[in-house]
């Protein structure tokens, strides 16, 4: 996986986790759900990139 893309996907996961935890702490369900969605998007992109890398090698 390209280092830049990997870092971007990990950053998206971290950002999503931060939103989720903040949403839980303040009781904001909307923020919590946005955080979970962002983490899922980061995970999906990371998985897709791993498949691309596996096909290249």
C-alpha positions as CSV (number, residue, x, y, z in Angstrom):
1,X,0.0,0.0,0.0
2,X,1.3,3.4,-0.8
3,X,2.5,5.1,2.3
4,X,0.5,8.3,1.6
5,X,-2.8,6.5,1.1
6,X,-2.2,4.3,4.1
7,X,-1.6,7.3,6.3
8,X,-4.7,9.0,5.0
9,X,-6.8,6.0,5.7
10,X,-5.4,5.6,9.2
11,X,-6.0,9.3,9.8
12,X,-9.6,8.9,8.7
13,X,-10.0,6.0,11.2
14,X,-8.5,8.1,14.0
15,X,-10.6,11.1,13.1
16,X,-13.7,8.9,13.1
17,X,-12.8,7.4,16.5
18,X,-12.3,10.8,17.9
19,X,-15.7,11.9,16.7
20,X,-17.3,8.8,18.1
21,X,-15.7,9.1,21.6
22,X,-16.6,12.8,21.7
23,X,-20.1,12.1,20.7
24,X,-20.5,9.5,23.4
25,X,-18.9,11.8,26.0
26,X,-21.3,14.7,25.3
27,X,-24.3,12.6,24.5
28,X,-24.5,13.6,20.8
29,X,-25.7,10.6,18.9
30,X,-25.3,12.3,15.6
31,X,-21.6,13.0,16.1
32,X,-21.1,9.4,17.4
33,X,-22.8,8.0,14.2
34,X,-20.7,10.3,12.0
35,X,-17.6,9.0,13.7
36,X,-18.6,5.4,13.2
37,X,-19.3,6.1,9.5
38,X,-16.0,7.8,9.0
39,X,-14.2,4.8,10.5
40,X,-16.1,2.4,8.3
41,X,-15.1,4.4,5.2
42,X,-11.5,4.4,6.3
43,X,-11.6,0.7,6.9
44,X,-13.2,0.0,3.5
45,X,-10.6,2.1,1.6
46,X,-7.8,0.4,3.5
47,X,-9.2,-3.0,2.6
48,X,-9.6,-2.1,-1.0
49,X,-6.0,-0.8,-1.1
50,X,-4.8,-4.1,0.4
51,X,-6.6,-6.0,-2.3
52,X,-5.0,-3.8,-5.0
53,X,-1.6,-4.4,-3.5
54,X,-2.1,-8.2,-3.3
55,X,-3.0,-8.3,-7.0
56,X,0.1,-6.3,-8.0
57,X,2.4,-8.8,-6.3
